[in-house]
Every structure is written in structure tokens, then in C-alpha cells.
Amino acid sequence: MNGILTPEVLVLGGTGAVGQGVVGALLEAGSPVLVVGRDPGRLAALHELFADEPGLQTMLGSLSDDGSARVLAERVAQRPRPLAAVVA
């Protein structure tokens, strides 16, 4: 192993019907995926749906106001994996 992490795709709105399809396609393609959502129950359900996919990570967060968006951006920036793309 060379210590280089594969970039992940950040998916906003990944717990809805369309978002789940996007998440599934990205995981199937081998991409690590970080899904941000506001509802802990829906994030947990997403983990259950893709329980066999080690590349799925979730984060509770919101873009509903500037302060929340700033906090979320800081938390994402602190993650070890670089971002390959953002899907919203």
C-alpha cells in the first residue's frame, strides 16, 4: 500500500430515492462515497441498504443556513480523503 487514499464523492441529498440510486451507482463503480444528510434515521437506513459496501460513509449535516453550511464544509475539509466530486 502506498498510503494514497482514493478520492471520495460527496453526495448531498443521498438519502432520497434519486440520491440512493446515485449512491448505489457510485459504490458499484468502486468509488468511496460520503453522504451528508439531516435525518439520522434516513442515514441509518442508507447504511442498511448498502450494508455490504465498505466505501459508504455518512455524515449528519445541513446546508439550511450559512452557519450550518460553514460547519459542514469545515468537517468535510478535515476528512483524510480528498474529494473527487460533489453531487447535489
C-alpha positions as a Markdown table, in Angstrom:
| # | Residue | x | y | z |
|---|---|---|---|---|
| 1 | Met | 0.0 | 0.0 | 0.0 |
| 2 | Asn | 1.3 | 3.4 | -0.9 |
| 3 | Gly | -0.6 | 5.5 | 1.6 |
| 4 | Ile | -2.6 | 7.4 | -1.0 |
| 5 | Leu | -6.3 | 7.4 | -0.4 |
| 6 | Thr | -8.8 | 7.1 | -3.3 |
| 7 | Pro | -10.8 | 10.4 | -3.6 |
| 8 | Glu | -14.4 | 10.2 | -2.4 |
| 9 | Val | -17.5 | 11.6 | -3.9 |
| 10 | Leu | -19.6 | 13.8 | -1.6 |
| 11 | Val | -23.4 | 13.3 | -2.2 |
| 12 | Leu | -25.8 | 15.8 | -0.8 |
| 13 | Gly | -29.4 | 14.5 | -0.7 |
| 14 | Gly | -28.2 | 10.9 | -1.0 |
| 15 | Thr | -31.0 | 9.5 | 1.3 |
| 16 | Gly | -33.8 | 10.2 | -1.1 |
| 17 | Ala | -35.0 | 7.9 | -3.9 |
| 18 | Val | -32.9 | 9.5 | -6.6 |
| 19 | Gly | -29.9 | 10.0 | -4.3 |
| 20 | Gln | -29.9 | 6.4 | -3.3 |
| 21 | Gly | -29.6 | 5.5 | -7.0 |
| 22 | Val | -26.7 | 7.8 | -7.4 |
| 23 | Val | -25.0 | 6.4 | -4.3 |
| 24 | Gly | -25.5 | 2.9 | -5.5 |
| 25 | Ala | -24.1 | 3.6 | -8.9 |
| 26 | Leu | -21.0 | 5.3 | -7.4 |
| 27 | Leu | -20.4 | 2.4 | -5.0 |
| 28 | Glu | -20.9 | -0.1 | -7.8 |
| 29 | Ala | -18.2 | 1.8 | -9.8 |
| 30 | Gly | -15.8 | 1.4 | -6.9 |
| 31 | Ser | -15.9 | 5.0 | -5.6 |
| 32 | Pro | -15.8 | 5.8 | -1.9 |
| 33 | Val | -18.9 | 7.9 | -1.1 |
| 34 | Leu | -19.7 | 10.3 | 1.6 |
| 35 | Val | -23.4 | 11.1 | 2.0 |
| 36 | Val | -24.4 | 14.1 | 4.0 |
| 37 | Gly | -28.0 | 14.2 | 5.4 |
| 38 | Arg | -30.1 | 15.9 | 8.0 |
| 39 | Asp | -32.0 | 12.9 | 9.2 |
| 40 | Pro | -30.2 | 10.3 | 11.3 |
| 41 | Gly | -32.9 | 7.7 | 10.6 |
| 42 | Arg | -32.6 | 8.0 | 6.9 |
| 43 | Leu | -28.8 | 7.9 | 7.1 |
| 44 | Ala | -29.0 | 4.7 | 9.1 |
| 45 | Ala | -31.5 | 3.2 | 6.5 |
| 46 | Leu | -29.0 | 4.1 | 3.8 |
| 47 | His | -26.3 | 2.2 | 5.7 |
| 48 | Glu | -28.6 | -0.8 | 6.0 |
| 49 | Leu | -29.4 | -0.7 | 2.2 |
| 50 | Phe | -25.7 | -0.7 | 1.4 |
| 51 | Ala | -24.5 | -2.8 | 4.3 |
| 52 | Asp | -22.1 | -4.8 | 2.2 |
| 53 | Glu | -20.4 | -1.7 | 0.8 |
| 54 | Pro | -17.4 | -0.6 | 2.8 |
| 55 | Gly | -16.9 | 2.5 | 0.7 |
| 56 | Leu | -20.0 | 4.2 | 2.1 |
| 57 | Gln | -19.6 | 6.8 | 4.9 |
| 58 | Thr | -22.3 | 9.1 | 6.2 |
| 59 | Met | -22.2 | 12.4 | 8.0 |
| 60 | Leu | -25.0 | 14.3 | 9.7 |
| 61 | Gly | -25.2 | 17.9 | 8.5 |
| 62 | Ser | -27.2 | 20.5 | 6.8 |
| 63 | Leu | -26.9 | 23.3 | 4.3 |
| 64 | Ser | -30.0 | 25.0 | 5.5 |
| 65 | Asp | -28.2 | 28.2 | 6.6 |
| 66 | Asp | -24.8 | 29.8 | 6.2 |
| 67 | Gly | -23.6 | 28.8 | 9.7 |
| 68 | Ser | -24.6 | 25.1 | 9.2 |
| 69 | Ala | -23.0 | 25.1 | 5.7 |
| 70 | Arg | -19.8 | 26.6 | 7.1 |
| 71 | Val | -19.6 | 23.9 | 9.8 |
| 72 | Leu | -20.3 | 21.2 | 7.3 |
| 73 | Ala | -17.6 | 22.5 | 4.9 |
| 74 | Glu | -15.1 | 22.5 | 7.8 |
| 75 | Arg | -15.9 | 19.0 | 8.8 |
| 76 | Val | -15.6 | 17.7 | 5.2 |
| 77 | Ala | -12.3 | 19.5 | 4.7 |
| 78 | Gln | -10.9 | 17.7 | 7.8 |
| 79 | Arg | -11.5 | 14.3 | 6.4 |
| 80 | Pro | -8.5 | 12.4 | 5.2 |
| 81 | Arg | -9.8 | 11.6 | 1.7 |
| 82 | Pro | -9.7 | 14.3 | -0.9 |
| 83 | Leu | -12.9 | 15.0 | -2.8 |
| 84 | Ala | -13.3 | 13.8 | -6.4 |
| 85 | Ala | -16.6 | 15.4 | -6.9 |
| 86 | Val | -19.7 | 16.9 | -5.3 |
| 87 | Val | -23.2 | 15.7 | -6.3 |
| 88 | Ala | -26.2 | 17.7 | -5.2 |
